[in-house]
């Protein structure tokens, strides 16, 4: 019997306003999307990989001030590597701070709070997310912060999913055996990590559907080959769990 549910956050409960975690409105104020898109793919991707590697190498964080400084450097790396964007160091710092402090960068799905409230009386609810210290303020802005019994954030551990330390930490905090829990995520690699720790997987395919309809510019990390039970959006989760319990 399932007694606990772990949720990913991005593309499960909310999404970035421009469908990209790092291309926010402040960046687009400083440069144009067409300018960014017209840079050769290989060059643009090389610079973004360098900036993302910087985030990977400095991911253990405790405070939003640390997060702000990290993202200021992240956007300086991009500005220096892609001078075509015309972004100055001071603008990069503004973009980095905006990335952290402005919760309007994130849009909660219509069914997120409704579904959590429906599940709350029947299950323990937890989070397993690759994220940064500002996430608690983001959750509060969506009115759902208090609905979770436990939270496992990558920035607190300094590792990303599917590192087993993420799932072990979550299970210890929830206090349930893995077979009594499920994890909802949009990435099969992350679900593979959960399965390796004994957690039941559920794939949410909303991001993939938006990609297939041409609405997103990010690469697809997921892909469903019917390996795991799947839902289109979070609103389908209660019915899926109910059907599974009746089997």
C-alpha positions, -999 to +999 in steps of 0.1 A: +000+000+000+013+035-009+015+058+021+039+085+008+043+105-024+075+124-034+072+151-060+097+167-083+090+204-087+099+218-121+075+206-148+056+187-122+041+214-100+054+246-118+073+257-148+096+286-158+077+315-172+096+314-206+097+276-206+134+278-199+150+279-164+177+304-174+162+327-200+142+350-178+125+383-186+154+404-172+178+387-196+154+393-225+153+430-215+190+432-219+192+413-252+167+400-277+155+364-280+163+366-317+198+377-310+202+347-286+187+323-311+207+336-340+240+326-323+253+294-338+239+264-318+274+249-312+288+282-298+257+290-277+255+255-262+293+254-255+290+286-234+259+275-216+276+242-208+305+261-192+281+282-172+261+251-161+293+234-151+300+263-128+267+257-111+275+220-108+309+227-092+294+251-067+260+236-059+263+232-021+244+263-009+226+274+023+214+309+016+198+330-010+227+355-009+250+326-019+225+317-047+224+353-059+262+355-061+263+321-079+238+332-106+255+365-111+286+346-120+266+322-141+253+351-163+287+368-164+301+336-179+274+337-205+279+374-212+317+370-216+313+339-237+286+354-260+295+391-265+269+392-293+243+394-265+256+429-255+252+421-218+275+441-195+288+428-161+264+450-142+235+437-163+246+402-157+245+409-120+210+423-123+199+392-143+214+369-117+196+387-088+163+387-107+166+350-113+167+344-076+144+370-060+115+374-084+090+346-080+071+357-111+098+337-130+076+306-121+041+296-131+022+270-110+001+246-129-036+251-123-041+217-107-010+217-085-025+230-052-059+214-058-043+180-063-020+183-032-050+193-011-068+162-023-039+139-016-029+154+018-054+137+040-044+102+027-007+103+021+025+118+035+038+143+009+074+151+002+097+168-023+128+155-041+141+183-063+172+196-080+169+232-068+183+262-049+176+279-015+150+303-030+127+274-037+109+277-003+099+312-012+087+300-046+066+273-029+051+299-005+042+321-035+022+292-049+005+286-015+017+251-012+048+253+010+029+240+042+014+210+024+047+190+025+058+168+053+094+167+042+117+182+016+150+170+000+168+197-020+199+191-041+215+224-029+214+211+007+233+179-002+255+192-030+244+165-054+218+161-081+193+134-090+198+105-097+225+104-070+211+079-044+218+103-016+188+123-027+164+094-024+179+080+008+176+115+024+140+117+013+131+083+026+148+089+060+128+122+064+095+106+054+100+076+076+085+051+053+100+020+035+106+027-002+080+002-014+053+023+003+062+054-016+060+067-052+081+094-069+066+117-096+092+132-120+094+143-156+127+126-163+132+089-166+169+091-154+156+105-121+130+078-119+157+052-126+175+065-095+143+062-074+137+026-086+172+017-077+164+027-041+131+008-041+107+037-047+078+033-071+081+055-102+055+077-120+065+097-151+048+130-158+049+138-195+036+173-197+070+187-206+074+161-234+040+170-247+049+207-248+082+199-265+064+178-292+040+207-298+070+230-304+063+252-273+097+246-256+133+253-265+150+232-239+164+197-246+143+168-235+158+148-207+129+123-205+112+101-229+086+075-221+089+040-236+060+027-214+086+016-189+069+034-161+033+044-153+027+078-168+004+108-163-001+138-185-003+163-157-004+162-119-042+163-118-043+127-130-023+114-101-051+107-076-070+085-101-038+066-110-031+059-073-066+048-067-066+024-095-032+010-084-046+004-049-075-016-062-053-041-081 
